[in-house]
Amino acid sequence: MSGAFGGVQAAAYALTCLVSSRFVQRSRYGLRWAYTGMILFMALVPALAWNRSPWLCGAQGAAGFGSLALVWPAFYSWLGADPDPARRQRRLGWFNICWSAGFAVSPLVAGPLYDLDFRLAFLLVLGVSFAALALLWTIPREEDYFGSRAMPDDDTSDDPNSDARHAALSEAYLVAAWMAICLANVLVGGLRNVYPKHFETLFQSDGIRLIFDVPVPALLQGGAATELSVMFSLLSCATSACFLLFGATRFWKHRLWVLLGLELAAAAGLSLLIRTGSLVVMTVTFVCCGAFVGGAFFSSVYYGIADPRHKHRRSAINEGVVGLGGLIGSFGFGALAEWLGMTAALDAAVPLTVCCMAVQIWITRRALKRVVGGDVTRPEVVKQL
């Protein structure tokens, strides 16, 4: 039943993001949506600990986590108001690192509290939510902090560093980036929901090796849950590392091959994962998947906030695509594993990714034609692809 609750919450989050994307941009003060979402979350989620009806819990949890769909896009929209592209990129990187660190630390704190009394974990959520709301009230309006960030009328400049040119190029890569982050969450959703059972079976049959026939050293040995949790932790670390890398460098900007490479590495790793007992190969695959999530998410957010006229709407769509990918990955890979077996389920990652890559290349080439006036054979355009 907990899996069903998680699926309903993910669906509510994705649906709220996609629906709200149609009207959030109209607000002159975008953080109002964050206030609204945070207050609803505080009122609904901590109270789950005292709700005994499974049906009411499901509805209450869906409404509570769905309310966060109003919070995250508002944060990214506020960051997108920074008129300095380099500073905007750096701050986006640090913001992503901060929330990913919070996700990494929260189980370490909430787990022991849950063991003492499960209601303590929910009280912790309430306390942290109050603290977050208090911090939220201290954030100034976009115009007061950044000033006005207007889009220049002339978007015909060949200078890739001009605001208008940068926004036009980012627009050309945005749909491909959305497809990438959706695919990343599909693959990681399958990894989280399908692979642990296979790993447990492999562990119980003593099929885990360091690499080839080399046994796992005693220092690295632990229970199945421990070894798997370490690999998932490395996945999160790889995501954070990509946030840091993409926030500090330019090599990935308007370069489709970076996303395509990350996609292919993650999909190939998943296909190999089901066929190996090597701890080294497993670890590399988890790191590749984490890097794919980090690179795809940073790219999709960065491209989405490049145009100040649509930054809040695009941020909402991006969050909706993230939730949709997780939902498809969880239920889709689970259904494939049940119908066709675990090997066929994870093998499906490769053809799915190849199809996705073909569509991304086609869409991006069409979009670049509009930006460069139809000539996609120019050396600078070929380099970007």
C-alpha positions as CSV (number, residue, x, y, z in Angstrom):
1,M,0.0,0.0,0.0
2,S,2.9,2.4,0.7
3,G,4.0,2.0,-3.0
4,A,0.5,3.0,-4.1
5,F,0.6,6.0,-1.8
6,G,3.9,7.0,-3.3
7,G,2.6,6.7,-6.8
8,V,-0.5,8.7,-6.1
9,Q,1.6,11.5,-4.5
10,A,4.0,11.5,-7.5
11,A,1.0,11.7,-9.8
12,A,-0.5,14.6,-7.8
13,Y,2.8,16.5,-7.9
14,A,3.3,16.0,-11.6
15,L,-0.3,17.0,-12.4
16,T,-0.3,20.0,-10.2
17,C,2.9,21.2,-11.8
18,L,1.7,20.8,-15.3
19,V,-1.7,22.4,-14.6
20,S,-0.3,25.3,-12.6
21,S,2.2,26.1,-15.4
22,R,-0.7,27.6,-17.3
23,F,-1.3,30.4,-14.7
24,V,1.6,30.8,-12.3
25,Q,3.4,33.2,-14.8
26,R,0.6,35.7,-14.5
27,S,1.5,36.5,-10.9
28,R,3.6,39.6,-10.4
29,Y,5.0,38.2,-7.2
30,G,5.9,34.6,-7.9
31,L,6.9,33.7,-4.3
32,R,3.3,34.0,-3.3
33,W,2.8,30.5,-4.8
34,A,5.7,29.3,-2.6
35,Y,4.0,30.7,0.5
36,T,0.7,29.0,-0.5
37,G,2.3,25.7,-1.2
38,M,4.4,25.6,2.0
39,I,1.4,26.5,4.2
40,L,-0.7,23.8,2.6
41,F,2.1,21.3,3.1
42,M,2.5,22.2,6.8
43,A,-1.2,21.8,7.4
44,L,-1.6,18.4,5.6
45,V,1.6,16.3,5.8
46,P,2.5,16.4,9.5
47,A,-1.1,15.5,10.4
48,L,-0.8,12.2,8.5
49,A,0.7,10.7,11.7
50,W,-2.7,11.0,13.4
51,N,-4.9,9.9,10.5
52,R,-6.0,6.2,10.8
53,S,-8.0,5.9,7.5
54,P,-5.9,4.6,4.6
55,W,-8.2,6.3,2.1
56,L,-8.0,9.7,3.8
57,C,-4.3,9.3,4.2
58,G,-3.9,8.7,0.5
59,A,-6.0,11.8,-0.3
60,Q,-4.3,13.9,2.3
61,G,-0.8,12.8,1.3
62,A,-1.5,13.5,-2.4
63,A,-2.8,17.0,-1.6
64,G,0.1,17.7,0.7
65,F,2.9,16.6,-1.6
66,G,1.0,18.1,-4.6
67,S,1.1,21.5,-2.8
68,L,4.9,21.4,-3.2
69,A,4.3,21.7,-6.9
70,L,3.7,25.4,-6.1
71,V,6.9,25.8,-4.2
72,W,9.8,24.5,-6.3
73,P,8.9,26.3,-9.6
74,A,8.7,29.6,-7.6
75,F,12.2,29.1,-6.2
76,Y,13.7,28.4,-9.7
77,S,11.8,31.3,-11.1
78,W,13.2,33.6,-8.5
79,L,16.7,32.5,-9.2
80,G,16.0,33.0,-12.9
81,A,15.4,36.7,-12.3
82,D,19.1,37.3,-11.9
83,P,20.2,39.4,-15.0
84,D,23.8,38.1,-14.9
85,P,23.9,34.8,-16.7
86,A,27.2,33.6,-15.1
87,R,26.0,34.5,-11.6
88,R,22.6,32.9,-12.3
89,Q,24.4,29.7,-13.4
90,R,26.5,29.6,-10.2
91,R,23.6,30.2,-7.9
92,L,21.6,27.6,-9.6
93,G,24.3,25.1,-9.0
94,W,24.6,25.9,-5.3
95,F,20.8,25.8,-4.9
96,N,20.7,22.4,-6.4
97,I,23.5,21.2,-4.2
98,C,21.7,22.5,-1.1
99,W,18.4,20.7,-1.7
100,S,20.2,17.5,-2.7
101,A,22.2,17.6,0.5
102,G,18.9,18.0,2.4
103,F,17.5,14.9,0.7
104,A,20.7,13.0,1.6
105,V,20.7,14.1,5.3
106,S,17.0,13.7,6.1
107,P,16.9,9.9,6.3
108,L,19.8,9.9,8.7
109,V,17.8,12.2,11.1
110,A,14.2,11.0,10.5
111,G,15.1,7.2,10.6
112,P,16.1,7.1,14.3
113,L,13.2,9.3,15.3
114,Y,10.8,7.0,13.4
115,D,12.2,4.0,15.3
116,L,11.6,5.8,18.7
117,D,8.1,6.9,17.8
118,F,6.9,7.4,14.2
119,R,5.1,10.6,15.1
120,L,8.4,12.3,16.0
121,A,9.4,12.1,12.4
122,F,6.3,14.0,11.4
123,L,6.8,16.5,14.1
124,L,10.3,17.1,12.7
125,V,8.7,17.7,9.3
126,L,6.5,20.3,10.9
127,G,9.4,22.0,12.7
128,V,11.5,22.1,9.5
129,S,8.6,23.5,7.6
130,F,8.1,26.3,10.0
131,A,11.8,27.1,9.7
132,A,11.6,27.0,5.9
133,L,8.5,29.3,5.9
134,A,10.3,31.8,8.2
135,L,13.3,31.8,5.8
136,L,10.9,32.2,2.8
137,W,9.5,35.4,4.4
138,T,12.9,36.9,4.4
139,I,13.4,36.6,0.6
140,P,12.8,39.9,-1.1
141,R,10.9,40.5,-4.3
142,E,12.7,39.7,-7.5
143,E,12.5,43.4,-8.6
144,D,13.8,44.7,-5.3
145,Y,16.8,42.3,-5.2
146,F,17.8,41.9,-8.8
147,G,16.2,44.8,-10.5
148,S,14.4,44.4,-13.8
149,R,15.5,41.6,-16.2
150,A,14.1,42.5,-19.5
151,M,14.6,40.6,-22.8
152,P,16.2,42.8,-25.5
153,D,14.0,43.2,-28.6
154,D,16.8,42.4,-31.0
155,D,17.4,38.7,-31.1
156,T,19.2,38.6,-34.4
157,S,22.7,39.1,-33.0
158,D,25.3,36.4,-33.8
159,D,27.0,37.0,-30.4
160,P,26.2,33.8,-28.4
161,N,26.7,35.7,-25.2
162,S,24.0,38.3,-25.8
163,D,20.9,37.8,-23.7
164,A,18.5,37.4,-26.6
165,R,20.8,35.0,-28.5
166,H,21.4,33.0,-25.4
167,A,17.7,32.7,-24.7
168,A,17.0,31.7,-28.3
169,L,19.6,29.0,-28.2
170,S,18.4,27.8,-24.8
171,E,14.9,27.6,-26.3
172,A,16.1,25.4,-29.1
173,Y,17.5,22.9,-26.5
174,L,14.8,23.1,-24.0
175,V,12.5,20.3,-25.2
176,A,15.5,17.9,-25.6
177,A,16.5,18.7,-22.0
178,W,12.9,18.0,-20.8
179,M,13.0,14.7,-22.6
180,A,16.4,14.0,-20.9
181,I,15.2,14.7,-17.4
182,C,12.1,12.7,-17.9
183,L,14.1,9.7,-19.2
184,A,16.6,10.1,-16.3
185,N,13.8,9.8,-13.8
186,V,12.3,6.9,-15.7
187,L,15.6,5.0,-15.6
188,V,16.3,5.8,-11.9
189,G,12.7,5.0,-11.0
190,G,13.2,1.5,-12.5
191,L,16.6,1.2,-10.8
192,R,15.1,2.0,-7.4
193,N,12.0,-0.1,-7.7
194,V,13.2,-3.2,-9.7
195,Y,16.8,-3.8,-9.1
196,P,16.9,-4.1,-5.3
197,K,15.0,-7.4,-5.5
198,H,17.6,-8.8,-8.0
199,F,20.5,-7.6,-5.8
200,E,19.0,-9.3,-2.8
201,T,18.7,-12.6,-4.6
202,L,22.3,-12.2,-5.9
203,F,23.5,-11.5,-2.4
204,Q,21.8,-14.5,-0.9
205,S,23.2,-16.8,-3.5
206,D,26.7,-15.4,-2.8
207,G,27.0,-14.1,-6.3
208,I,28.6,-10.7,-5.4
209,R,32.2,-10.3,-6.5
210,L,34.5,-7.2,-6.5
211,I,35.3,-7.7,-10.2
212,F,35.6,-10.8,-12.3
213,D,36.3,-13.7,-9.8
214,V,37.9,-11.5,-7.1
215,P,35.9,-11.8,-3.8
216,V,34.7,-8.7,-2.0
217,P,37.3,-7.7,0.7
218,A,36.1,-8.0,4.3
219,L,36.3,-4.2,4.7
220,L,33.7,-3.7,2.0
221,Q,31.4,-6.5,3.1
222,G,28.0,-5.8,4.7
223,G,24.4,-6.8,4.5
224,A,22.5,-6.6,1.2
225,A,20.6,-3.4,2.3
226,T,23.9,-1.8,3.5
227,E,25.8,-2.4,0.3
228,L,22.8,-1.3,-1.9
229,S,22.3,1.8,0.2
230,V,26.0,2.8,-0.3
231,M,25.5,2.6,-4.1
232,F,22.3,4.7,-3.9
233,S,24.3,7.1,-1.8
234,L,26.9,7.3,-4.5
235,L,24.2,7.9,-7.1
236,S,23.1,11.0,-5.1
237,C,26.7,12.1,-4.7
238,A,27.2,11.9,-8.5
239,T,24.1,14.0,-9.0
240,S,25.5,16.7,-6.6
241,A,28.9,16.5,-8.3
242,C,27.2,17.2,-11.7
243,F,25.3,20.1,-10.2
244,L,28.7,21.5,-9.0
245,L,30.4,20.9,-12.3
246,F,27.6,22.3,-14.5
247,G,27.3,25.3,-12.2
248,A,30.9,26.2,-12.7
249,T,31.7,25.3,-16.3
250,R,30.4,26.2,-19.8
251,F,31.4,23.1,-21.9
252,W,27.9,21.6,-21.7
253,K,25.9,24.7,-22.7
254,H,24.0,24.2,-25.9
255,R,25.8,20.9,-26.5
256,L,23.3,18.2,-27.2
257,W,26.1,15.5,-27.3
258,V,26.7,16.0,-23.5
259,L,23.1,14.9,-22.7
260,L,23.2,12.1,-25.3
261,G,26.4,10.7,-23.8
262,L,25.0,10.7,-20.3
263,E,21.8,9.0,-21.5
264,L,23.6,6.3,-23.4
265,A,26.0,5.6,-20.5
266,A,23.1,5.2,-18.0
267,A,21.1,3.0,-20.3
268,A,24.0,0.7,-21.2
269,G,24.8,0.4,-17.5
270,L,21.3,-0.7,-16.6
271,S,21.4,-3.4,-19.3
272,L,24.8,-4.6,-18.0
273,L,23.7,-4.3,-14.4
274,I,21.3,-7.3,-14.6
275,R,24.0,-9.5,-16.0
276,T,26.8,-8.8,-13.6
277,G,27.7,-9.6,-10.0
278,S,30.7,-7.2,-10.0
279,L,30.4,-4.6,-7.3
280,V,32.7,-2.3,-9.3
281,V,30.4,-2.5,-12.4
282,M,27.4,-1.9,-10.2
283,T,29.0,1.1,-8.6
284,V,30.0,2.6,-12.0
285,T,26.4,2.1,-13.3
286,F,24.9,3.9,-10.2
287,V,27.4,6.8,-10.6
288,C,26.5,7.0,-14.4
289,C,22.8,7.2,-13.5
290,G,23.4,9.8,-10.9
291,A,25.4,11.9,-13.3
292,F,22.7,11.6,-15.9
293,V,20.1,12.9,-13.4
294,G,22.3,15.8,-12.4
295,G,23.3,16.9,-15.9
296,A,19.8,16.5,-17.3
297,F,18.1,18.3,-14.4
298,F,20.6,21.2,-14.4
299,S,20.3,21.6,-18.2
300,S,16.5,21.6,-18.2
301,V,16.2,24.2,-15.4
302,Y,19.0,26.4,-16.9
303,Y,17.4,26.4,-20.4
304,G,13.9,26.9,-18.9
305,I,14.8,30.1,-17.0
306,A,16.8,31.7,-19.8
307,D,13.8,33.6,-21.1
308,P,12.5,35.9,-18.3
309,R,9.1,36.1,-19.9
310,H,8.4,32.4,-19.3
311,K,10.7,31.3,-16.5
312,H,8.0,30.5,-13.9
313,R,5.9,28.6,-16.4
314,R,8.9,26.7,-17.7
315,S,10.0,25.8,-14.2
316,A,6.6,24.4,-13.4
317,I,6.6,22.3,-16.5
318,N,10.1,21.1,-15.7
319,E,9.0,19.9,-12.2
320,G,6.0,18.2,-13.8
321,V,8.2,16.4,-16.2
322,V,10.4,15.2,-13.3
323,G,7.4,13.8,-11.5
324,L,6.0,12.2,-14.6
325,G,9.3,10.4,-15.3
326,G,9.5,9.1,-11.8
327,L,5.9,7.8,-12.0
328,I,6.5,6.1,-15.4
329,G,9.7,4.6,-14.2
330,S,8.2,3.2,-11.0
331,F,5.1,1.6,-12.5
332,G,6.4,0.9,-16.0
333,F,9.5,-1.0,-15.0
334,G,7.6,-2.8,-12.3
335,A,5.0,-3.9,-14.8
336,L,7.6,-5.0,-17.3
337,A,9.5,-7.0,-14.6
338,E,6.3,-8.8,-13.6
339,W,5.2,-9.6,-17.2
340,L,8.5,-10.2,-18.9
341,G,11.0,-10.7,-16.2
342,M,13.7,-8.5,-14.6
343,T,16.3,-8.9,-17.4
344,A,13.9,-7.9,-20.1
345,A,12.7,-5.0,-18.0
346,L,16.1,-3.4,-17.6
347,D,17.1,-4.3,-21.1
348,A,14.2,-2.1,-22.3
349,A,16.3,0.9,-21.1
350,V,18.5,0.7,-24.2
351,P,15.8,0.8,-27.0
352,L,13.9,3.4,-25.0
353,T,16.9,5.6,-24.8
354,V,17.9,5.2,-28.4
355,C,14.4,6.2,-29.5
356,C,14.5,9.2,-27.2
357,M,17.9,10.2,-28.6
358,A,16.6,10.1,-32.1
359,V,13.7,12.3,-31.3
360,Q,15.9,14.7,-29.3
361,I,18.3,15.1,-32.3
362,W,15.4,15.7,-34.7
363,I,13.6,18.2,-32.4
364,T,16.8,20.1,-31.7
365,R,17.8,20.3,-35.4
366,R,14.4,21.7,-36.3
367,A,14.6,24.3,-33.4
368,L,18.1,25.3,-34.4
369,K,17.0,26.0,-38.0
370,R,14.7,28.7,-36.6
371,V,17.6,30.2,-34.6
372,V,20.3,30.2,-37.3
373,G,18.0,30.8,-40.3
374,G,17.8,27.3,-41.7
375,D,21.5,26.5,-42.1
376,V,22.2,23.7,-39.6
377,T,25.4,22.7,-41.5
378,R,27.3,25.7,-40.2
379,P,30.4,24.6,-38.2
380,E,29.2,26.3,-35.0
381,V,25.9,24.6,-35.2
382,V,27.4,21.1,-35.9
383,K,29.6,21.6,-32.9
384,Q,26.6,22.4,-30.7
385,L,24.8,19.2,-31.8
